[in-house]
Amino acid sequence: MSSTLHPMLNVAIKAARLAGTIINRAALDVESVRVSVKQTNDFVTEVDQAAEAAIIDTLLTAYPDHAIWAEESGKREGRHGGADHVWIIDPLDGTTNFIHGFPVYCVSIALMVGNKLEQAVIYDPTRNDLFCATRGRGAYMNDRRIRVAKRTTLRECLMSTGFPFRPGDAFQTYLQMLGDVMPRVAGVRRPGSAALDLAYVAAGFTDGFFEMGLSPWDVAAGALLVTEAGGLIGNFTGEADFLEQKECLAANPKIYGQLVSVTGKYSKFASAGDKASVRQARTLGAPTAGATAAEAPSSDAAPQGDAPF
């Protein structure tokens, strides 16, 4: 497969696998890894930094004029003809999982040219799963073409999400949204790595994903994987220009539209009327994860009983 890949994607794969080797080596003795706190519940380790340095060195050795936008080291401007090529890097998405030995984390690398995502790699070093995509050429997992799931009704779907965890995150708004979604679907999972969540939507392992508070390096590679696998990705109101808006929604086209009808009012871009209704519901007692399907105002509600977990 490597001989048919775009040259820039091949370089990104090389960088991701190198970072994965660093992560796997450290995971053998994770208790000895030095951990720093960026802010409450937001961690960085020496492994994040070493993996990021290896990725950047690999990319810039091949393309020294390209720009870098990395989670730990920030932005580095490109030069000359490569200035509009920006590599968006999360060297270890799921750091909290990693430092606890919970094996759900990944390396995420995307290339944006101008304002379009062109290349994407997500590598899960614990399972040796490689997800990759080039714009217009489809999405792949370990040499196999992948497509989003084909389910058409929300009540059949398995969703993934991520919880707000930083000070200042809109936790109560998220709880309302989760309480609105859960009674309408077959189940909700919270694995702890947004990039891997999006790769799983692309592969059809889950039917959709929603989360707030995300940064571009969390979602850039996954966004291209989803769209190349036939899915849609945007903000909670369904708009495609979402990368720096800190809210993300992804699913196959039919499920996407149904999710937007639920999540739209919780978006920072929702209408004044929708925002007022959310505030009012919070005052009166919004739906919670324990709400029954009978309480959910939707024809897509799950069978009566406790909401699935």
Secondary structure, DSSP 8 states (H G I E B T S, - for coil): -GGGS-HHHHHHHHHHHHHHHHHHHHHTTGGGS-EEEEETTEEEEHHHHHHHHHHHHHHHHH-TT-EEEETTTEEE---GGGTTEEEEEEEEETHHHHHTT----EEEEEEEETTEEEEEEEEETTTTEEEEEETTS-EEETTEEE------SGGG-EEEE----STT--HHHHHHHHHHHGGGSSEEE--S-HHHHHHHHHHTSSSEEEEES--HHHHHHHHHHHHHTT-EEE-TT--S--TTTTEEEEE-HHHHHHHHHHHGGGSTTS-HHHHHHHHHHHHH----TT-BGGGS-STT--SSSB---
